Amino acid sequence: MPRPIDEFGAAWEALSGSGAEAGWCGIPVARAGVCELMAARRFPGNEEALLARFPTARPSSSDRLPEGKGFEVVRADPFGDGTTWIALSRKESGSPELFAEMVGDVAGAMDVAAPEGEVSVLRTMLRRVRMWQQFMSRGKGPLSPEAELGLAGELFFMARLIEAGVSRESVLSGWVGPDDAPQDFLLGEGAIEVKATMSSSGFPVKIGSLEQLDDAVASPLFLAAVRFAAGEGGSTLPEMVAEVERRVSEEPGAIDYLRERLMVAGYAEAHAGQYSRRFEPKEKRMLSVSEGFPRLTPGVVPAGVTRAVYEINLDHAGDFLRDFDEVLSQLGATE
């Protein structure tokens, strides 16, 4: 869970403008196990920072410290004490509000990792910052309406998979859509691509690449499609996130992992209030993507065509409909 940011905010305010010379000024705020966390500012720029002290742990020589839009991570030596300090600091161009949310999230993740030891806290800090790096690379605002619909579809089917008996661990680790993988879920022996529509005419779905419906990439391959309607009986995106969290809550570390994946997908809690659309599932279909399915793949387009975005109407793919349990059995995704 994110750590409340009030203490950091108060310390940053107290330190603002206090540095007469170049360097770091900090106030101890909390601990994550043996690791001391300080709210700090670096002068002469006066940027806010989180300073974390690791008494014995060191980043490995292969670790490249992450840097993203609006923030940077550097090794620091604020007190010349010979220990490792990692500084997460805001760049001048970075949003103070978003940076404060980031610090609260990173510090909270470090809290959770504390019982596993100092090395785990260090790795968690760097991993969490890399997650923010990916999130910010997608833009700092909320998801577009199209991306919101797409994520709603993935969360809807994630809940269905768990309800059908697929292990929580398999569902979470198999959700590769946030990484821009060709398909959204890698499960058992194959994959599932998820599509959502709010069209009331036909069942159109948008295909984003030649590889997305290519069973040479993953086989067996299935298309999971859901038609939503906008209605009071549906759920908002934050409510769908909360439902999946509820379903995975018994798995140790699952909620934290899910939130990391959501961030990579572009979903941040700070924007939750801006997702007011309700998605009411009206129809769902499972289709086998196999020979004869209406699709474009690298093997069927003319030479020289390397990319394509196109739309298909699933009303013309009735011969490929499959039962949900049959799909899971073919994938070998259930015990």
ZADO-1210 file (C-alpha; in nm, 4 decimals, padded with zeros to 6 digits):
<atoms>
<atom x="00.0000" y="00.0000" z="00.0000" code="MET" pos="1"/>
<atom x="00.1208" y="00.3554" z="-00.0649" code="PRO" pos="2"/>
<atom x="00.2687" y="00.5306" z="00.2375" code="ARG" pos="3"/>
<atom x="00.0846" y="00.8483" z="00.3444" code="PRO" pos="4"/>
<atom x="00.2734" y="01.1400" z="00.1973" code="ILE" pos="5"/>
<atom x="00.1919" y="01.3969" z="00.4678" code="ASP" pos="6"/>
<atom x="00.5217" y="01.3556" z="00.6547" code="GLU" pos="7"/>
<atom x="00.7233" y="01.3879" z="00.3354" code="PHE" pos="8"/>
<atom x="00.5249" y="01.6934" z="00.2299" code="GLY" pos="9"/>
<atom x="00.5766" y="01.8652" z="00.5662" code="ALA" pos="10"/>
<atom x="00.9498" y="01.7912" z="00.5588" code="ALA" pos="11"/>
<atom x="00.9900" y="01.9178" z="00.2015" code="TRP" pos="12"/>
<atom x="00.8106" y="02.2384" z="00.2958" code="GLU" pos="13"/>
<atom x="01.0337" y="02.2856" z="00.6001" code="ALA" pos="14"/>
<atom x="01.3449" y="02.2346" z="00.3874" code="LEU" pos="15"/>
<atom x="01.2374" y="02.4592" z="00.1012" code="SER" pos="16"/>
<atom x="01.4907" y="02.7368" z="00.0456" code="GLY" pos="17"/>
<atom x="01.6986" y="02.6313" z="00.3479" code="SER" pos="18"/>
<atom x="02.0150" y="02.5295" z="00.1661" code="GLY" pos="19"/>
<atom x="02.2807" y="02.7955" z="00.1401" code="ALA" pos="20"/>
<atom x="02.5310" y="02.5718" z="-00.0405" code="GLU" pos="21"/>
<atom x="02.5145" y="02.3056" z="-00.3072" code="ALA" pos="22"/>
<atom x="02.4326" y="01.9616" z="-00.1672" code="GLY" pos="23"/>
<atom x="02.1655" y="01.7689" z="00.0160" code="TRP" pos="24"/>
<atom x="01.9506" y="01.8650" z="00.3155" code="CYS" pos="25"/>
<atom x="01.7253" y="01.5989" z="00.4615" code="GLY" pos="26"/>
<atom x="01.4921" y="01.5116" z="00.7479" code="ILE" pos="27"/>
<atom x="01.4471" y="01.1481" z="00.8626" code="PRO" pos="28"/>
<atom x="01.0858" y="01.0461" z="00.8057" code="VAL" pos="29"/>
<atom x="01.0587" y="00.6670" z="00.8309" code="ALA" pos="30"/>
<atom x="01.2347" y="00.3314" z="00.8127" code="ARG" pos="31"/>
<atom x="01.1837" y="00.0318" z="00.5886" code="ALA" pos="32"/>
<atom x="01.3481" y="-00.2339" z="00.8020" code="GLY" pos="33"/>
<atom x="01.7118" y="-00.1284" z="00.8489" code="VAL" pos="34"/>
<atom x="01.6848" y="00.1254" z="00.5670" code="CYS" pos="35"/>
<atom x="01.6435" y="00.4875" z="00.6660" code="GLU" pos="36"/>
<atom x="01.4135" y="00.7031" z="00.4524" code="LEU" pos="37"/>
<atom x="01.4586" y="01.0783" z="00.4428" code="MET" pos="38"/>
<atom x="01.2612" y="01.3586" z="00.2822" code="ALA" pos="39"/>
<atom x="01.5276" y="01.5760" z="00.1242" code="ALA" pos="40"/>
<atom x="01.6034" y="01.8604" z="-00.1131" code="ARG" pos="41"/>
<atom x="01.9069" y="01.9030" z="-00.3326" code="ARG" pos="42"/>
<atom x="02.0495" y="02.2503" z="-00.3703" code="PHE" pos="43"/>
<atom x="02.0925" y="02.4813" z="-00.5470" code="PRO" pos="44"/>
<atom x="01.7994" y="02.3444" z="-00.7506" code="GLY" pos="45"/>
<atom x="01.5721" y="02.2962" z="-00.4459" code="ASN" pos="46"/>
<atom x="01.4191" y="01.9766" z="-00.5947" code="GLU" pos="47"/>
<atom x="01.2266" y="01.7397" z="-00.3670" code="GLU" pos="48"/>
<atom x="01.3782" y="01.3949" z="-00.3155" code="ALA" pos="49"/>
<atom x="01.3484" y="01.0668" z="-00.1320" code="LEU" pos="50"/>
<atom x="01.6837" y="00.9602" z="00.0144" code="LEU" pos="51"/>
<atom x="01.7136" y="00.5938" z="00.1111" code="ALA" pos="52"/>
<atom x="02.0115" y="00.4627" z="00.3098" code="ARG" pos="53"/>
<atom x="02.1235" y="00.1008" z="00.2679" code="PHE" pos="54"/>
<atom x="02.3813" y="00.0066" z="00.5352" code="PRO" pos="55"/>
<atom x="02.5299" y="-00.2936" z="00.3491" code="THR" pos="56"/>
<atom x="02.3368" y="-00.3552" z="00.0255" code="ALA" pos="57"/>
<atom x="02.4671" y="-00.2210" z="-00.3040" code="ARG" pos="58"/>
<atom x="02.3147" y="-00.2057" z="-00.6520" code="PRO" pos="59"/>
<atom x="02.4845" y="-00.4663" z="-00.8705" code="SER" pos="60"/>
<atom x="02.7334" y="-00.3505" z="-01.1285" code="SER" pos="61"/>
<atom x="02.4832" y="-00.4442" z="-01.4006" code="SER" pos="62"/>
<atom x="02.2059" y="-00.2323" z="-01.2492" code="ASP" pos="63"/>
<atom x="02.1382" y="00.0768" z="-01.4537" code="ARG" pos="64"/>
<atom x="01.9598" y="00.3266" z="-01.2323" code="LEU" pos="65"/>
<atom x="01.6266" y="00.4257" z="-01.3876" code="PRO" pos="66"/>
<atom x="01.5478" y="00.7739" z="-01.5144" code="GLU" pos="67"/>
<atom x="01.2153" y="00.8945" z="-01.6459" code="GLY" pos="68"/>
<atom x="01.0173" y="01.1992" z="-01.7427" code="LYS" pos="69"/>
<atom x="01.0116" y="01.4268" z="-01.4407" code="GLY" pos="70"/>
<atom x="01.2462" y="01.2318" z="-01.2111" code="PHE" pos="71"/>
<atom x="01.5897" y="01.0755" z="-01.1806" code="GLU" pos="72"/>
<atom x="01.7609" y="00.8200" z="-00.9577" code="VAL" pos="73"/>
<atom x="02.1244" y="00.8619" z="-00.8557" code="VAL" pos="74"/>
<atom x="02.3690" y="00.7330" z="-00.5982" code="ARG" pos="75"/>
<atom x="02.4293" y="00.9982" z="-00.3360" code="ALA" pos="76"/>
<atom x="02.6748" y="01.0602" z="-00.0546" code="ASP" pos="77"/>
<atom x="02.4976" y="01.3283" z="00.1475" code="PRO" pos="78"/>
<atom x="02.6868" y="01.2715" z="00.4727" code="PHE" pos="79"/>
<atom x="03.0110" y="01.1014" z="00.3657" code="GLY" pos="80"/>
<atom x="02.9309" y="00.8023" z="00.5894" code="ASP" pos="81"/>
<atom x="03.0510" y="00.5324" z="00.3497" code="GLY" pos="82"/>
<atom x="02.7107" y="00.3682" z="00.3104" code="THR" pos="83"/>
<atom x="02.4940" y="00.3474" z="00.0012" code="THR" pos="84"/>
<atom x="02.2362" y="00.6209" z="-00.0422" code="TRP" pos="85"/>
<atom x="01.9930" y="00.6109" z="-00.3348" code="ILE" pos="86"/>
<atom x="01.8242" y="00.9397" z="-00.4204" code="ALA" pos="87"/>
<atom x="01.4948" y="00.9571" z="-00.6079" code="LEU" pos="88"/>
<atom x="01.4549" y="01.3230" z="-00.6960" code="SER" pos="89"/>
<atom x="01.2187" y="01.5375" z="-00.8973" code="ARG" pos="90"/>
<atom x="01.3455" y="01.7149" z="-01.2041" code="LYS" pos="91"/>
<atom x="01.2555" y="02.0799" z="-01.2502" code="GLU" pos="92"/>
<atom x="01.0172" y="01.9785" z="-01.5289" code="SER" pos="93"/>
<atom x="00.8401" y="01.7194" z="-01.3146" code="GLY" pos="94"/>
<atom x="00.4979" y="01.7624" z="-01.1546" code="SER" pos="95"/>
<atom x="00.5284" y="01.8045" z="-00.7733" code="PRO" pos="96"/>
<atom x="00.1918" y="01.6316" z="-00.7230" code="GLU" pos="97"/>
<atom x="00.2792" y="01.3301" z="-00.9373" code="LEU" pos="98"/>
<atom x="00.6248" y="01.3055" z="-00.7811" code="PHE" pos="99"/>
<atom x="00.4697" y="01.3066" z="-00.4313" code="ALA" pos="100"/>
<atom x="00.2390" y="01.0211" z="-00.5360" code="GLU" pos="101"/>
<atom x="00.5392" y="00.8347" z="-00.6735" code="MET" pos="102"/>
<atom x="00.7353" y="00.8740" z="-00.3478" code="VAL" pos="103"/>
<atom x="00.4385" y="00.7491" z="-00.1442" code="GLY" pos="104"/>
<atom x="00.4016" y="00.4464" z="-00.3687" code="ASP" pos="105"/>
<atom x="00.7739" y="00.3601" z="-00.3726" code="VAL" pos="106"/>
<atom x="00.8093" y="00.4041" z="00.0050" code="ALA" pos="107"/>
<atom x="00.5000" y="00.1896" z="00.0640" code="GLY" pos="108"/>
<atom x="00.6400" y="-00.0905" z="-00.1528" code="ALA" pos="109"/>
<atom x="00.9680" y="-00.0717" z="00.0403" code="MET" pos="110"/>
<atom x="00.7709" y="-00.1100" z="00.3655" code="ASP" pos="111"/>
<atom x="00.6111" y="-00.4293" z="00.2339" code="VAL" pos="112"/>
<atom x="00.9527" y="-00.5692" z="00.1335" code="ALA" pos="113"/>
<atom x="01.1192" y="-00.4871" z="00.4675" code="ALA" pos="114"/>
<atom x="01.0584" y="-00.8299" z="00.6328" code="PRO" pos="115"/>
<atom x="01.2501" y="-00.9933" z="00.3445" code="GLU" pos="116"/>
<atom x="01.5661" y="-00.7990" z="00.4234" code="GLY" pos="117"/>
<atom x="01.7746" y="-00.5064" z="00.3028" code="GLU" pos="118"/>
<atom x="01.8586" y="-00.6462" z="-00.0410" code="VAL" pos="119"/>
<atom x="01.4891" y="-00.7012" z="-00.1117" code="SER" pos="120"/>
<atom x="01.4106" y="-00.3431" z="-00.0091" code="VAL" pos="121"/>
<atom x="01.6750" y="-00.2111" z="-00.2506" code="LEU" pos="122"/>
<atom x="01.5522" y="-00.4281" z="-00.5362" code="ARG" pos="123"/>
<atom x="01.1933" y="-00.3284" z="-00.4644" code="THR" pos="124"/>
<atom x="01.2803" y="00.0400" z="-00.4718" code="MET" pos="125"/>
<atom x="01.4512" y="00.0112" z="-00.8113" code="LEU" pos="126"/>
<atom x="01.1820" y="-00.2169" z="-00.9549" code="ARG" pos="127"/>
<atom x="00.9056" y="00.0161" z="-00.8428" code="ARG" pos="128"/>
<atom x="01.0795" y="00.3190" z="-00.9899" code="VAL" pos="129"/>
<atom x="01.1185" y="00.1330" z="-01.3202" code="ARG" pos="130"/>
<atom x="00.7445" y="00.0702" z="-01.3114" code="MET" pos="131"/>
<atom x="00.6895" y="00.4463" z="-01.2816" code="TRP" pos="132"/>
<atom x="00.9384" y="00.4945" z="-01.5622" code="GLN" pos="133"/>
<atom x="00.7177" y="00.2800" z="-01.7876" code="GLN" pos="134"/>
<atom x="00.4022" y="00.4537" z="-01.6679" code="PHE" pos="135"/>
<atom x="00.5375" y="00.7995" z="-01.7409" code="MET" pos="136"/>
<atom x="00.6610" y="00.6907" z="-02.0820" code="SER" pos="137"/>
<atom x="00.2935" y="00.6408" z="-02.1732" code="ARG" pos="138"/>
<atom x="00.2033" y="00.9962" z="-02.0696" code="GLY" pos="139"/>
<atom x="00.1097" y="01.1516" z="-01.7384" code="LYS" pos="140"/>
<atom x="-00.2647" y="01.1834" z="-01.7964" code="GLY" pos="141"/>
<atom x="-00.5472" y="00.9313" z="-01.7598" code="PRO" pos="142"/>
<atom x="-00.6052" y="00.6592" z="-02.0153" code="LEU" pos="143"/>
<atom x="-00.7754" y="00.7541" z="-02.3403" code="SER" pos="144"/>
<atom x="-01.1364" y="00.6311" z="-02.3757" code="PRO" pos="145"/>
<atom x="-01.0151" y="00.3576" z="-02.6137" code="GLU" pos="146"/>
<atom x="-00.7426" y="00.2426" z="-02.3722" code="ALA" pos="147"/>
<atom x="-00.9902" y="00.2566" z="-02.0814" code="GLU" pos="148"/>
<atom x="-01.2268" y="00.0269" z="-02.2726" code="LEU" pos="149"/>
<atom x="-00.9421" y="-00.2104" z="-02.3554" code="GLY" pos="150"/>
<atom x="-00.8299" y="-00.2350" z="-01.9921" code="LEU" pos="151"/>
<atom x="-01.1903" y="-00.2881" z="-01.8801" code="ALA" pos="152"/>
<atom x="-01.2095" y="-00.5875" z="-02.1133" code="GLY" pos="153"/>
<atom x="-00.8870" y="-00.7355" z="-01.9786" code="GLU" pos="154"/>
<atom x="-00.9991" y="-00.6929" z="-01.6167" code="LEU" pos="155"/>
<atom x="-01.3390" y="-00.8453" z="-01.6963" code="PHE" pos="156"/>
<atom x="-01.1792" y="-01.1588" z="-01.8404" code="PHE" pos="157"/>
<atom x="-00.9195" y="-01.1700" z="-01.5634" code="MET" pos="158"/>
<atom x="-01.2052" y="-01.2031" z="-01.3123" code="ALA" pos="159"/>
<atom x="-01.3712" y="-01.4698" z="-01.5325" code="ARG" pos="160"/>
<atom x="-01.0508" y="-01.6729" z="-01.5520" code="LEU" pos="161"/>
<atom x="-01.0090" y="-01.6754" z="-01.1741" code="ILE" pos="162"/>
<atom x="-01.3765" y="-01.7611" z="-01.1258" code="GLU" pos="163"/>
<atom x="-01.3377" y="-02.0524" z="-01.3696" code="ALA" pos="164"/>
<atom x="-01.0577" y="-02.2036" z="-01.1622" code="GLY" pos="165"/>
<atom x="-00.7403" y="-02.0739" z="-01.3252" code="VAL" pos="166"/>
<atom x="-00.4904" y="-02.0082" z="-01.0455" code="SER" pos="167"/>
<atom x="-00.4442" y="-01.6487" z="-00.9393" code="ARG" pos="168"/>
<atom x="-00.0695" y="-01.6807" z="-00.9904" code="GLU" pos="169"/>
<atom x="-00.1161" y="-01.8045" z="-01.3483" code="SER" pos="170"/>
<atom x="-00.3603" y="-01.5252" z="-01.4319" code="VAL" pos="171"/>
<atom x="-00.1394" y="-01.2500" z="-01.2897" code="LEU" pos="172"/>
<atom x="00.1905" y="-01.3761" z="-01.4288" code="SER" pos="173"/>
<atom x="00.0226" y="-01.4548" z="-01.7610" code="GLY" pos="174"/>
<atom x="-00.1152" y="-01.1022" z="-01.8053" code="TRP" pos="175"/>
<atom x="00.1416" y="-00.9686" z="-02.0500" code="VAL" pos="176"/>
<atom x="-00.0768" y="-00.7131" z="-02.2251" code="GLY" pos="177"/>
<atom x="00.0749" y="-00.4199" z="-02.0309" code="PRO" pos="178"/>
<atom x="00.4134" y="-00.5085" z="-02.1838" code="ASP" pos="179"/>
<atom x="00.2737" y="-00.4574" z="-02.5360" code="ASP" pos="180"/>
<atom x="00.3037" y="-00.8301" z="-02.6039" code="ALA" pos="181"/>
<atom x="00.1260" y="-00.9626" z="-02.9167" code="PRO" pos="182"/>
<atom x="-00.1492" y="-01.1201" z="-02.7006" code="GLN" pos="183"/>
<atom x="-00.2915" y="-01.0130" z="-02.3647" code="ASP" pos="184"/>
<atom x="-00.2634" y="-01.3436" z="-02.1749" code="PHE" pos="185"/>
<atom x="-00.0166" y="-01.6303" z="-02.2000" code="LEU" pos="186"/>
<atom x="-00.1873" y="-01.9250" z="-02.0313" code="LEU" pos="187"/>
<atom x="-00.0953" y="-02.2909" z="-02.0231" code="GLY" pos="188"/>
<atom x="00.0112" y="-02.3991" z="-02.3711" code="GLU" pos="189"/>
<atom x="-00.1217" y="-02.0978" z="-02.5614" code="GLY" pos="190"/>
<atom x="-00.2597" y="-01.7457" z="-02.5464" code="ALA" pos="191"/>
<atom x="-00.5755" y="-01.5346" z="-02.5289" code="ILE" pos="192"/>
<atom x="-00.6211" y="-01.1980" z="-02.6952" code="GLU" pos="193"/>
<atom x="-00.8935" y="-00.9837" z="-02.5351" code="VAL" pos="194"/>
<atom x="-01.1131" y="-00.7385" z="-02.7229" code="LYS" pos="195"/>
<atom x="-01.3931" y="-00.5142" z="-02.5974" code="ALA" pos="196"/>
<atom x="-01.6526" y="-00.3113" z="-02.7825" code="THR" pos="197"/>
<atom x="-01.9409" y="-00.0824" z="-02.6933" code="MET" pos="198"/>
<atom x="-02.0953" y="-00.0994" z="-03.0374" code="SER" pos="199"/>
<atom x="-02.4669" y="-00.1813" z="-03.0496" code="SER" pos="200"/>
<atom x="-02.4455" y="-00.2770" z="-03.4180" code="SER" pos="201"/>
<atom x="-02.2558" y="-00.5901" z="-03.5113" code="GLY" pos="202"/>
<atom x="-01.9600" y="-00.7049" z="-03.3016" code="PHE" pos="203"/>
<atom x="-01.6635" y="-00.5030" z="-03.4350" code="PRO" pos="204"/>
<atom x="-01.3200" y="-00.5379" z="-03.2764" code="VAL" pos="205"/>
<atom x="-01.0000" y="-00.3539" z="-03.3634" code="LYS" pos="206"/>
<atom x="-00.6858" y="-00.5578" z="-03.4310" code="ILE" pos="207"/>
<atom x="-00.3670" y="-00.3654" z="-03.3641" code="GLY" pos="208"/>
<atom x="-00.1008" y="-00.5644" z="-03.5506" code="SER" pos="209"/>
<atom x="-00.0331" y="-00.8488" z="-03.7923" code="LEU" pos="210"/>
<atom x="00.0960" y="-01.0634" z="-03.5048" code="GLU" pos="211"/>
<atom x="-00.2049" y="-01.0218" z="-03.2740" code="GLN" pos="212"/>
<atom x="-00.4124" y="-01.2993" z="-03.4363" code="LEU" pos="213"/>
<atom x="-00.1210" y="-01.5059" z="-03.5667" code="ASP" pos="214"/>
<atom x="-00.1332" y="-01.8580" z="-03.4225" code="ASP" pos="215"/>
<atom x="00.2231" y="-01.9070" z="-03.5446" code="ALA" pos="216"/>
<atom x="00.3199" y="-01.6760" z="-03.2567" code="VAL" pos="217"/>
<atom x="00.1180" y="-01.8666" z="-02.9947" code="ALA" pos="218"/>
<atom x="-00.0888" y="-02.1831" z="-03.0358" code="SER" pos="219"/>
<atom x="-00.3586" y="-02.2622" z="-02.9468" code="PRO" pos="220"/>
<atom x="-00.4762" y="-01.9023" z="-02.9770" code="LEU" pos="221"/>
<atom x="-00.8155" y="-01.7718" z="-02.8709" code="PHE" pos="222"/>
<atom x="-00.9973" y="-01.4415" z="-02.8960" code="LEU" pos="223"/>
<atom x="-01.2014" y="-01.3396" z="-02.5910" code="ALA" pos="224"/>
<atom x="-01.4511" y="-01.0668" z="-02.6757" code="ALA" pos="225"/>
<atom x="-01.6968" y="-00.8743" z="-02.4608" code="VAL" pos="226"/>
<atom x="-01.9639" y="-00.6282" z="-02.5621" code="ARG" pos="227"/>
<atom x="-02.0232" y="-00.3634" z="-02.2977" code="PHE" pos="228"/>
<atom x="-02.3124" y="-00.1203" z="-02.2700" code="ALA" pos="229"/>
<atom x="-02.3023" y="00.2081" z="-02.0835" code="ALA" pos="230"/>
<atom x="-02.5498" y="00.1633" z="-01.7999" code="GLY" pos="231"/>
<atom x="-02.6009" y="00.2158" z="-01.4301" code="GLU" pos="232"/>
<atom x="-02.5815" y="-00.1597" z="-01.3780" code="GLY" pos="233"/>
<atom x="-02.2196" y="-00.1707" z="-01.4891" code="GLY" pos="234"/>
<atom x="-01.8913" y="-00.1065" z="-01.3097" code="SER" pos="235"/>
<atom x="-01.6428" y="00.1750" z="-01.3443" code="THR" pos="236"/>
<atom x="-01.2795" y="00.0952" z="-01.4182" code="LEU" pos="237"/>
<atom x="-01.1728" y="00.1556" z="-01.0532" code="PRO" pos="238"/>
<atom x="-01.4539" y="-00.0756" z="-00.9376" code="GLU" pos="239"/>
<atom x="-01.3310" y="-00.3444" z="-01.1762" code="MET" pos="240"/>
<atom x="-00.9776" y="-00.3025" z="-01.0386" code="VAL" pos="241"/>
<atom x="-01.1133" y="-00.3406" z="-00.6833" code="ALA" pos="242"/>
<atom x="-01.3008" y="-00.6582" z="-00.7834" code="GLU" pos="243"/>
<atom x="-00.9873" y="-00.8218" z="-00.9241" code="VAL" pos="244"/>
<atom x="-00.7939" y="-00.7147" z="-00.6138" code="GLU" pos="245"/>
<atom x="-01.0597" y="-00.8850" z="-00.4015" code="ARG" pos="246"/>
<atom x="-01.0293" y="-01.2047" z="-00.6020" code="ARG" pos="247"/>
<atom x="-00.6484" y="-01.2226" z="-00.5721" code="VAL" pos="248"/>
<atom x="-00.6175" y="-01.0931" z="-00.2149" code="SER" pos="249"/>
<atom x="-00.5466" y="-01.4367" z="-00.0650" code="GLU" pos="250"/>
<atom x="-00.2318" y="-01.4767" z="-00.2766" code="GLU" pos="251"/>
<atom x="00.0719" y="-01.3272" z="-00.0948" code="PRO" pos="252"/>
<atom x="00.1980" y="-01.0178" z="-00.2718" code="GLY" pos="253"/>
<atom x="-00.0697" y="-01.0442" z="-00.5423" code="ALA" pos="254"/>
<atom x="-00.2341" y="-00.7056" z="-00.4893" code="ILE" pos="255"/>
<atom x="00.1010" y="-00.5282" z="-00.4951" code="ASP" pos="256"/>
<atom x="00.1987" y="-00.7134" z="-00.8139" code="TYR" pos="257"/>
<atom x="-00.1374" y="-00.6349" z="-00.9759" code="LEU" pos="258"/>
<atom x="-00.0964" y="-00.2658" z="-00.8998" code="ARG" pos="259"/>
<atom x="00.2473" y="-00.2675" z="-01.0580" code="GLU" pos="260"/>
<atom x="00.1053" y="-00.4232" z="-01.3747" code="ARG" pos="261"/>
<atom x="-00.1775" y="-00.1688" z="-01.3794" code="LEU" pos="262"/>
<atom x="00.0751" y="00.1133" z="-01.3593" code="MET" pos="263"/>
<atom x="00.2651" y="-00.0313" z="-01.6540" code="VAL" pos="264"/>
<atom x="-00.0684" y="-00.0452" z="-01.8393" code="ALA" pos="265"/>
<atom x="-00.1127" y="00.3272" z="-01.7735" code="GLY" pos="266"/>
<atom x="-00.3619" y="00.3111" z="-01.4844" code="TYR" pos="267"/>
<atom x="-00.2817" y="00.5214" z="-01.1763" code="ALA" pos="268"/>
<atom x="-00.4901" y="00.5554" z="-00.8606" code="GLU" pos="269"/>
<atom x="-00.4458" y="00.9321" z="-00.8824" code="ALA" pos="270"/>
<atom x="-00.6664" y="00.9339" z="-01.1930" code="HIS" pos="271"/>
<atom x="-00.9358" y="00.6999" z="-01.0523" code="ALA" pos="272"/>
<atom x="-01.1854" y="00.9836" z="-01.0069" code="GLY" pos="273"/>
<atom x="-01.1705" y="01.0602" z="-01.3791" code="GLN" pos="274"/>
<atom x="-01.2981" y="00.7156" z="-01.4813" code="TYR" pos="275"/>
<atom x="-01.6741" y="00.7586" z="-01.4430" code="SER" pos="276"/>
<atom x="-01.7963" y="00.5455" z="-01.7362" code="ARG" pos="277"/>
<atom x="-01.9805" y="00.2304" z="-01.6363" code="ARG" pos="278"/>
<atom x="-01.9247" y="-00.0889" z="-01.8328" code="PHE" pos="279"/>
<atom x="-02.2139" y="-00.3335" z="-01.8232" code="GLU" pos="280"/>
<atom x="-02.1296" y="-00.6665" z="-01.9914" code="PRO" pos="281"/>
<atom x="-02.4043" y="-00.7639" z="-02.2358" code="LYS" pos="282"/>
<atom x="-02.2417" y="-01.0371" z="-02.4430" code="GLU" pos="283"/>
<atom x="-01.9209" y="-01.2379" z="-02.4311" code="LYS" pos="284"/>
<atom x="-01.7685" y="-01.4696" z="-02.6850" code="ARG" pos="285"/>
<atom x="-01.4745" y="-01.7070" z="-02.7033" code="MET" pos="286"/>
<atom x="-01.3407" y="-01.7847" z="-03.0487" code="LEU" pos="287"/>
<atom x="-01.0706" y="-02.0185" z="-03.1749" code="SER" pos="288"/>
<atom x="-00.8220" y="-01.8297" z="-03.3921" code="VAL" pos="289"/>
<atom x="-00.7318" y="-02.0978" z="-03.6404" code="SER" pos="290"/>
<atom x="-00.7339" y="-02.1717" z="-04.0144" code="GLU" pos="291"/>
<atom x="-01.0085" y="-01.9784" z="-04.1907" code="GLY" pos="292"/>
<atom x="-01.0541" y="-01.7170" z="-03.9184" code="PHE" pos="293"/>
<atom x="-01.0989" y="-01.3640" z="-04.0641" code="PRO" pos="294"/>
<atom x="-00.7600" y="-01.2038" z="-03.9983" code="ARG" pos="295"/>
<atom x="-00.4430" y="-01.0574" z="-04.1430" code="LEU" pos="296"/>
<atom x="-00.1100" y="-01.2150" z="-04.0495" code="THR" pos="297"/>
<atom x="00.2480" y="-01.1826" z="-04.1786" code="PRO" pos="298"/>
<atom x="00.2001" y="-01.5025" z="-04.3783" code="GLY" pos="299"/>
<atom x="-00.1019" y="-01.3843" z="-04.5809" code="VAL" pos="300"/>
<atom x="-00.0324" y="-01.0191" z="-04.6611" code="VAL" pos="301"/>
<atom x="00.1616" y="-00.9183" z="-04.9729" code="PRO" pos="302"/>
<atom x="00.5386" y="-00.8903" z="-04.9437" code="ALA" pos="303"/>
<atom x="00.6363" y="-00.5462" z="-04.8216" code="GLY" pos="304"/>
<atom x="00.3377" y="-00.5035" z="-04.5877" code="VAL" pos="305"/>
<atom x="00.4986" y="-00.4932" z="-04.2436" code="THR" pos="306"/>
<atom x="00.2299" y="-00.3298" z="-04.0293" code="ARG" pos="307"/>
<atom x="-00.1500" y="-00.3182" z="-04.0271" code="ALA" pos="308"/>
<atom x="-00.4322" y="-00.2014" z="-03.8025" code="VAL" pos="309"/>
<atom x="-00.7737" y="-00.3310" z="-03.9078" code="TYR" pos="310"/>
<atom x="-01.1239" y="-00.4140" z="-03.7850" code="GLU" pos="311"/>
<atom x="-01.3206" y="-00.7373" z="-03.8058" code="ILE" pos="312"/>
<atom x="-01.6863" y="-00.8087" z="-03.7320" code="ASN" pos="313"/>
<atom x="-01.7136" y="-01.1163" z="-03.5130" code="LEU" pos="314"/>
<atom x="-02.0677" y="-01.1754" z="-03.6386" code="ASP" pos="315"/>
<atom x="-01.8903" y="-01.3268" z="-03.9406" code="HIS" pos="316"/>
<atom x="-01.6859" y="-01.5693" z="-03.7291" code="ALA" pos="317"/>
<atom x="-01.9642" y="-01.7828" z="-03.5836" code="GLY" pos="318"/>
<atom x="-01.8017" y="-02.1091" z="-03.6924" code="ASP" pos="319"/>
<atom x="-01.5137" y="-02.0399" z="-03.4540" code="PHE" pos="320"/>
<atom x="-01.7184" y="-01.9957" z="-03.1349" code="LEU" pos="321"/>
<atom x="-01.6060" y="-02.2122" z="-02.8452" code="ARG" pos="322"/>
<atom x="-01.7281" y="-02.2808" z="-02.4927" code="ASP" pos="323"/>
<atom x="-01.5249" y="-02.1076" z="-02.2194" code="PHE" pos="324"/>
<atom x="-01.4512" y="-02.4317" z="-02.0328" code="ASP" pos="325"/>
<atom x="-01.3473" y="-02.5972" z="-02.3605" code="GLU" pos="326"/>
<atom x="-01.0990" y="-02.3146" z="-02.4229" code="VAL" pos="327"/>
<atom x="-00.9437" y="-02.3515" z="-02.0790" code="LEU" pos="328"/>
<atom x="-00.9183" y="-02.7271" z="-02.1293" code="SER" pos="329"/>
<atom x="-00.7419" y="-02.6867" z="-02.4649" code="GLN" pos="330"/>
<atom x="-00.4995" y="-02.4390" z="-02.3077" code="LEU" pos="331"/>
<atom x="-00.4354" y="-02.6688" z="-02.0132" code="GLY" pos="332"/>
<atom x="-00.4916" y="-02.3685" z="-01.7893" code="ALA" pos="333"/>
<atom x="-00.6921" y="-02.5363" z="-01.5128" code="THR" pos="334"/>
<atom x="-00.5951" y="-02.8100" z="-01.2730" code="GLU" pos="335"/>
</atoms>
